Amino acid sequence: MTKPIKIAIAGLGNCASALIQGIFYYKKVKDDDSLIPGLMHNLVGGYKPFDIKLVAAFDVDKRKVGKDVSQAMFAKPNCTKVFYSKIPNLGVKVKMGPIMDGVAKHMKNYPEDRVFVAAKQKPINVAAELKKSGAQVLVNFLPVGSERAIKFYAAEALKAGCALVNCIPVFVASDSEWAERFEKKNLPVIGDDIKSQVGATIVHRVLSHIFSERGVNVDYSYQLNVGGNTDFLNMLSRKRLKSKKLSKTESVESQLSKRLSYDNLHIGPSDYVPWLKDRKIAFIRLEGHQFGDIPMELELRLKVEDSPNSAGCVIDAVRLARIALDRKIGGPLISSSAYFMKHPPQQFNDEKAREMVEEYILGKRER
């Protein structure tokens, strides 16, 4: 019988809600490796989804702080689809984290049920809470652009002896200094910026790779995204997008046979459409030249429920981090990061990254 994977979550928003729902939704997964709809892996190193146990949670919103996670995960401004509502009382109260740069100033101009509303409580000692709870893996779901806040939580994870799964585009696993700090503490880190199971980035990457592999030079490409959750509202502040744009662009560009100029490749959020809620619509276009220098174009529209789409990757990343803890492996996990993250320490095509993850699970690859 496997031991539970004790996790803490920083940022109890839509993505955290989808992850927790998923843990309970897949509670009855059997002890075999048969394919379960919606999961990339039933078992990961012997761990099932329900082996993941939440033991600590941090947020700054007054509608969540102080409440049991089973209530807070459905509180405003969360708007993701509820696909599993029967979450029992978890006995885990949401603790007040530091606000730092986690709440964008422009949110004060929007209705309260769509924005973060900061609690007035004093932030808790995060490292002490992580130690007290026995958390083994800290999952970072902070808002995009929270540069100071994620670095604070990364440092607290190091103090507490926790692995880190960094789901946002602030560079930790892919930053050499932070990577060295996790290496020295012999703690695994997976990052940065979570991909979705089948989202805009993975689809754009695969299409770009196909073009390159089949001799079609891409001349122009864009990826435009619209959505109605707090992530899209948060990203209306363009100064918070520097690392996000870099992460998504590098992810796609790594699959092209030649790099495009800044003017010819545009990837990033386009607008906030409140009524879409947690739905995300992506518009992807590639233009290139094929045999005989004949022009060709491809255009695609993708609509997904944003947060469950990413949670489908996080549920595997957490288990991969636990495998590293079991094997006493620290530092960036190259294979896991390459497969599940947009801005990993090293880029590979997705077929190769998946192959590397399978080898890692079987113990044929250290990282």
N, C-alpha and C positions, 0 to 999 in steps of 0.2 A: 504494500500500500504506500503510495507516494505521500510525502509531507506537503502541507499547503504552501502555496507561494504567497507570502504576506506582502501586500502592496500598499503604498500610500499614493494619493493623487493630489497634485497641486493644480487647482482650477477645476471646480465642479460644474462645468458647463455642459453643452450639448454632447461633446465627444465623450466626456466621463459618463454621462447618463447612458449613452448608447453602449459603452463598454460594460457597465454594470448590468444593464438589462440583458446583454448578450451572455454574460457569465451565468445568469439564472435561466435564460432561455435554453441554453445548451447543457443544463444540469444533468439530463438523463443520457448524455452521450455514453456509449458503451466502451468497455476496455478493449477495443480493437482499433485497427487503423483503417476501417472502412470509411469511405467518403461520406461526410455529412453535408447536406446542402447549406451553403453559406459559410462554411469553414474551409480554409486552405489546408489545415491539418486538424484531424481529430485529436490525435496524440502528438505531443512534442516532447521527446525524451521521456515518455511515460506520463507526462502531465496532461490532464484534461482541462478544458476551460473552467470547470467548477472547482478545480484545485486552487484557483486564484481567489484569495480572501482579502478583502479590503479591511485594513486595520487603522488607517489614518487618512484624513482629508483636510485640505486647506483651501480657503476661499476668502474673499473680501466683501461679498455682497451681504447686506443686512437681512435679506430674505433666506439666506442659507446658513450663515454663521450661527452656531449654537443648536442647530437642528440635526436630528439623526439623518444620515446620508439618504436613507430610504425616502425621506420627505424632501430634502434639499435638492436631490437630483432631478426633481420634477418642478422645482420653483422657477419663477420668472427670473431672468429673461429667457430661460431655456425653452426651446420650441421644437426640438427634434421629435420625430414620430415615436409614439409609445407603442412598442411591439411586445413588451412584457411588463405589465403593471403590478403584478403581485410580488413586489419586493418586500420581504419581511423586515422588521426592525433589525438593523444591523448592529446596534449598540455602539455605533461610531458617530460621534458628534463632529460636525464641521468646525474646525478651529480657524481663528482669524490669522491670516498671513499678512505679511507686509504689503502695502499697496504699491509703493515705488512708482514704476511707470506702467503698471498693469491696467490702469483706467485712463483711456484717452480723454482729453479735455473736451473734445467736441461732442461727446455723448450727452452732456448736459442740455444740449439743444433738442433732444429727442424724447418721446414719451417714456415714462418710467418703466413700463412693462417691456420695453425693448432694449434697455441699457443696464449697465452695471450701476448699482446704487451702493456706494461704499458704507460699510458699518463704521461706527465710531469707536469700536473696541480697540484695545491695545493688542498689537500683534503678539502671538505666542512665540516661545523659543522653539523654532522648527526642528533643529537638530535634536534637542532634548525630547520633543514629542515623537520624532522618528525612532529614537532609541527606546523610549518607553513603550511604544506600540509594538516593537519587534519587527518593524517594516524591513523587508529585504530589497525591495525594488521601489524606487520613486518614479512615478509616471508624470511627466510634465505636460499639462494641457493649458498652460497660461495663454493669454491673448497674444496674437502676432504683434511684434514690436516691443515686447516686454524685455528689452535687452538687460536692464539692471536686475529685474526680478528673477529671470531664469538663471543668471549667473549666481545670484544669491542662493537659490534653491540647489544649484549644482554644488556649491560650496558646503551647504548644509548636509547634502547627501554624503559628501566626502567625510565630514565630521562624524556623521552617524554610522558610517560603514554600509551605505546603501548603494546598490546598482542604480543606474539612471537610464530611463527610456525617454529621450527628448523628442517630443512630437511637434515642436514648433521651430520655425526658421531663425533661431538664434544659434550660432555655431559653437558647439561644445565638443561633440565627438570628432568633428572635422576641423577643430582648432588644435594645433600642435601643442600649445601650452596646457590647455585643459586635458587633452589626451594623455599627456605626460603625468598630470596630477592624478588621474584615475589609474594609470599604470602603476605609479608608485604606491598607491593605496591598495593595489591588486583588486580593484573593483571594476566590473564591466560597465561600459556605457554604449548604448545604441542610439544613433542619431545621424543626421539631424533633419527634422521636418518630415513628418509621416506621409507616406503615399497612401492612396486609397486602394481598395481591392481592385476596382475597375473605375478609376477616376480620370480626370482630364490629363494629369501628368503621365500616368502609365499608358494611356491610350496614345497620347502625343509621342511619347518615347518609342512605343512599338511601331507606330506608323513611320516615324523618322528612321528607325533602324531598318525597316523593310525597304524604304526608299534607297537608303545607302547600300544595303546588301544587294539590291537588284539593279544597281547602276544608275539610279535616277538622282541627279544632283538637285537638291532643294535650293531654290533661289530666294523664296520668301515664305514666311510662315507666321501665323499668329495663333494665340490661344486667349480667348476672352471669356471671363467667368462672371456670372451674376448670381446673387443669392440674397436671402433675407434674414440670415441669422446674425448674431452679434459679431461674428468674425468679419463678415462683409461690412457691417456698420463700422466696426473698429478700423477697417482698412480704408475708409474714406479719408482718413488722415494719411496722406501720401508719404509723410516723413517716417511713418512706421513700416513702410513697405520695402525699404532698401534691401534687407536680407531676404525677404520673401521673394522679391522679384529675381534676385541673384540665384536663390535656391532653385526656383522653378525653371529659370532660363538655363542654368548649368545642367540641370537634370536632362532636359531635352537636347541641348546642344551636344552633350557627351555622346549622343547616339548618331549624330550626323557625320558624314564623311569629310565635310569641311565646315569650319565655323562660319557663321553668318555675321554680318556687321550689325551693330546696334539698331540701325534703321530697318534692317530686313527681317529681324526676328523680334516679335513683340509677344511677351507672355506676362500675364498678370490679371488681377481682378479688374473688372470694368465698372461695376456699379452695384449699389445696394437697392434691392427691390423688396420692401417689407413683407408684402403678401406672399412671397415665395417661402418665407419662414426658413426651415432647414433644407429646403430643396436648392440644389445648385444646378445651373444650366451652363454648359460650356460650349463654346463655338470654336472649332479648330479648323484651320485652313493651311494647306501646303500647296505651293506652286513650284514646279520644277521642269526639267527637260529630260526626256527619255531618248530611246534609240533614234538616231538620225537628227538629234537636237530638236525633236518635236515637243512642244510644250504640253504639259498635263497639269491638272488641278484636282485636288481632293478637298471636299468640305464635309464637315461632320458636326452634328448637334447631339450632345449627351446630357441627359437629365438624371440626377441621382439624389437620394436623401444623403446629405453630406456626411453627417456624423457617424451613422452606422457603417458607411462605406470605409471610413478610416479605422473605426473600431475593429473591423474585420482583420486589419493588419496588426493593431496594437495587441490583440489577444494572443497572437503568435509571438510578437516581440517580447512581451513580458515573460513568456515561458522560455524563450531562448536566453534571456538574461539570467533566469534562474539556473539553466543548465550551466552557464559560465560560472556562476557562484558555486554550484556543486563541484565543478571541475577545478575551482580555484584559479580561474583565468581572469585577469584584469585588463583594463585599457579598452580601446574601441574594438567592438566586434565587427570585423570587416565584412563578413558574409551577410550577417543579419542586417547591418546598416545599408549595404548595397541593395539588398532586396526590398527592404521595407521603408527606406528613407530617400527623400529627394536629393539631399546634399550629404552623402556619406563621405568618409575619409578617402575612399577610392570608388570610382564609378566603373561599373561593368554593364554589359547588356543584361536584360532581365532574365533571359534563359540561363546565362552563365551564373548570375547571382542566385537563381533558384537552385541550380545544381550545387553551388557552394553551400547553401543553407542545408540541403539534404545531407551533404557530406559532414557538415558540422554537427547535425543532430545525431548522426551515426558514429561520431567520434573520429572520423577520418580527416578532419580538419580542425586545427586548434581554435581558430577564430572564424 
